[in-house]
Amino acid sequence: MNMLSRTCSAICFLSVLPLGACDGKPAAPSTPITLTAPIAMKIPVHGMHCEGCVDAITDKVMKIDGVKTCVVSLEKSEADIEAAPELRVAIETAIKKLGYKLE
């Protein structure tokens, strides 16, 4: 077996193992995250200039598990979101990664 074959085999082998199983011990079972009741939050968003911006933010935020609603207003420069309060940092991070600034 040549070096490339060994490397490919190692990568394929590692990619099917659950995280933590590489040390020979079984991975701990994943526990579902329980979120608190959704709340309404307004997040100021700066740098939007068109409906494409609105759609990009809405799509990105709605992909976060636990977000119930997301309405982005170009005119008000804000996002009205209903989600568990512990998701605020994840939501803000997702919007920032799209290139927008938050207050």
ROLOTI-612348 format. One record per residue (C-alpha): residue number from 0; x, y, z; residue in one letter. Coordinates in Angstrom, 3 decimals, decimal comma. Each point is the difference from the previous one (the first is absolute). Layout:
BEGIN
[NUM [X Y Z] "A"]
...
This chain:
BEGIN
[0 [0,000 0,000 0,000] "M"]
[1 [1,527 3,340 -1,012] "N"]
[2 [-0,012 3,189 2,101] "M"]
[3 [-2,999 1,510 -1,833] "L"]
[4 [-2,087 -3,128 0,593] "S"]
[5 [0,867 0,022 3,714] "R"]
[6 [-0,903 3,675 0,305] "T"]
[7 [-3,310 -0,485 -1,807] "C"]
[8 [-0,816 -3,031 2,145] "S"]
[9 [0,766 1,932 3,183] "A"]
[10 [-2,148 2,937 -1,078] "I"]
[11 [-2,898 -2,249 -0,998] "C"]
[12 [0,294 -1,957 3,248] "F"]
[13 [0,079 3,147 2,141] "L"]
[14 [-2,887 1,645 -1,814] "S"]
[15 [-2,474 -2,704 1,050] "V"]
[16 [0,939 -0,068 3,667] "L"]
[17 [-2,001 2,049 2,479] "P"]
[18 [1,938 2,766 1,687] "L"]
[19 [1,877 -1,425 2,974] "G"]
[20 [0,241 -3,520 -1,394] "A"]
[21 [3,554 0,444 -1,285] "C"]
[22 [1,453 -0,718 3,445] "D"]
[23 [-1,480 -3,511 -0,033] "G"]
[24 [-2,855 0,913 2,307] "K"]
[25 [-3,577 0,235 -1,197] "P"]
[26 [-1,305 3,511 -0,538] "A"]
[27 [-2,366 1,354 2,608] "A"]
[28 [-3,595 0,001 -1,176] "P"]
[29 [-1,104 3,440 -1,131] "S"]
[30 [-2,560 1,665 2,188] "T"]
[31 [-2,593 2,252 -1,584] "P"]
[32 [0,249 3,658 0,882] "I"]
[33 [-3,102 1,338 1,696] "T"]
[34 [-0,698 3,619 -0,871] "L"]
[35 [-2,050 2,361 2,120] "T"]
[36 [-3,230 1,556 -1,264] "A"]
[37 [0,443 2,342 -2,980] "P"]
[38 [0,083 3,750 0,617] "I"]
[39 [-0,277 2,941 -2,387] "A"]
[40 [3,291 1,765 -0,678] "M"]
[41 [0,903 2,946 -2,212] "K"]
[42 [3,498 -0,011 -1,438] "I"]
[43 [1,211 3,151 -1,774] "P"]
[44 [1,651 -0,910 -3,309] "V"]
[45 [2,074 2,541 -1,934] "H"]
[46 [1,306 -0,304 -3,536] "G"]
[47 [-3,105 -1,326 -1,741] "M"]
[48 [-0,782 1,692 -3,307] "H"]
[49 [-2,520 -2,214 -1,842] "C"]
[50 [-2,511 -2,812 0,282] "E"]
[51 [2,812 -2,461 -0,763] "G"]
[52 [1,591 1,009 3,306] "C"]
[53 [-3,332 -0,535 1,764] "V"]
[54 [-0,387 -3,447 -1,566] "D"]
[55 [3,583 -1,031 0,823] "A"]
[56 [-0,402 0,916 3,673] "I"]
[57 [-3,442 -1,600 0,263] "T"]
[58 [1,200 -3,246 -1,599] "D"]
[59 [3,126 -0,206 2,172] "K"]
[60 [-1,838 0,682 3,269] "V"]
[61 [-2,888 -2,371 -0,772] "M"]
[62 [2,521 -2,853 -0,467] "K"]
[63 [0,949 0,221 3,682] "I"]
[64 [-1,820 -2,692 1,980] "D"]
[65 [-2,332 1,603 2,509] "G"]
[66 [-0,769 3,176 -1,962] "V"]
[67 [-3,766 0,287 -0,348] "K"]
[68 [-0,315 3,160 -2,131] "T"]
[69 [2,248 2,578 -1,639] "C"]
[70 [-1,288 3,165 -1,662] "V"]
[71 [2,693 2,323 -1,321] "V"]
[72 [-0,874 3,631 -0,758] "S"]
[73 [2,151 1,877 -2,484] "L"]
[74 [-1,718 3,292 0,896] "E"]
[75 [0,510 -0,381 3,778] "K"]
[76 [3,447 -1,667 -0,322] "S"]
[77 [-0,954 -2,716 2,444] "E"]
[78 [-0,948 -3,634 0,324] "A"]
[79 [-3,004 -0,996 2,123] "D"]
[80 [0,661 -3,547 1,123] "I"]
[81 [-1,893 -2,422 2,208] "E"]
[82 [2,368 -2,554 1,485] "A"]
[83 [1,310 -1,421 3,249] "A"]
[84 [2,064 2,696 1,745] "P"]
[85 [3,084 -2,246 0,158] "E"]
[86 [0,137 0,088 -3,824] "L"]
[87 [0,636 3,761 -0,167] "R"]
[88 [3,787 -0,364 -0,284] "V"]
[89 [-0,329 -2,638 -2,743] "A"]
[90 [-2,453 2,220 -1,887] "I"]
[91 [2,220 3,071 0,282] "E"]
[92 [3,040 -2,011 -1,074] "T"]
[93 [-1,849 -1,333 -3,052] "A"]
[94 [-1,004 3,528 -1,061] "I"]
[95 [3,541 1,323 0,522] "K"]
[96 [1,443 -2,846 -2,107] "K"]
[97 [-2,153 1,261 -2,870] "L"]
[98 [1,866 3,314 0,250] "G"]
[99 [-2,531 2,176 1,823] "Y"]
[100 [0,685 2,131 3,060] "K"]
[101 [-2,057 -0,092 3,185] "L"]
[102 [-0,387 2,722 2,616] "E"]
